Amino acid sequence: IKRIIEYTNFEKTLLVVCSDHVTSSKTGEHYQGFLPFTLYTSGIESNKIENFDESSCKQGKVMHIEDFMEEVINFE
């Protein structure tokens, strides 16, 4: 991620990091639930979450997948 941030113009780019499904870190099984994600670009205020793990992401913003995709698609 460091190199991506170093070489990318975030005035024109939205970096999206997410999973395609939820996997339990205890059992390795897939299950239904909220997906952790991060959006990074200029102009987005930080939510102060420092790690990208299950417990940290639970402290962040919760969005329905449709709202998440709208935010990504409508990025300008």
TAKATA-V782065 format. One record per pair of residues at least 6 apart in sequence whose ideal C-beta (glycine too) atoms are under 8 Angstrom apart, sorted by the first residue. I is the first residue (numbers start at 1). J is the second residue. D is the distance in Angstrom with one decimal. If there is no record, write none. Layout:
<<I J D> <I J D>>
This chain:
<<1 17 7.9> <4 15 6.6> <5 15 7.9> <5 40 7.5> <8 15 7.1> <10 40 7.1> <10 41 4.9> <10 42 4.5> <11 42 5.4> <13 41 6.4> <14 39 6.4> <14 40 7.5> <14 41 4.6> <14 72 6.8> <14 75 4.3> <15 38 7.8> <15 39 7.2> <15 40 4.2> <15 41 6.6> <16 37 7.0> <16 38 7.6> <16 39 5.8> <16 72 5.7> <17 37 6.6> <17 38 4.7> <17 40 7.7> <17 52 7.0> <18 35 5.6> <18 36 7.0> <18 37 3.8> <18 38 7.5> <18 68 7.9> <19 35 5.2> <19 36 6.7> <19 37 7.8> <20 35 8.0> <21 30 5.2> <21 35 7.4> <22 30 6.7> <22 31 5.6> <22 32 6.8> <22 33 4.4> <22 34 7.2> <22 35 6.1> <23 29 7.0> <23 30 5.5> <23 31 7.7> <24 30 8.0> <24 31 6.3> <25 54 6.1> <34 62 6.1> <35 65 7.6> <36 52 6.5> <36 53 7.8> <36 54 6.9> <36 57 3.6> <36 60 7.8> <37 57 7.8> <37 63 8.0> <37 68 6.6> <38 52 6.2> <39 71 7.1> <39 72 7.5> <41 75 7.2> <47 59 8.0> <47 60 5.4> <47 61 6.5> <49 56 5.2> <49 57 7.1> <49 59 5.8> <49 60 5.2> <50 56 6.9> <63 71 7.3>>
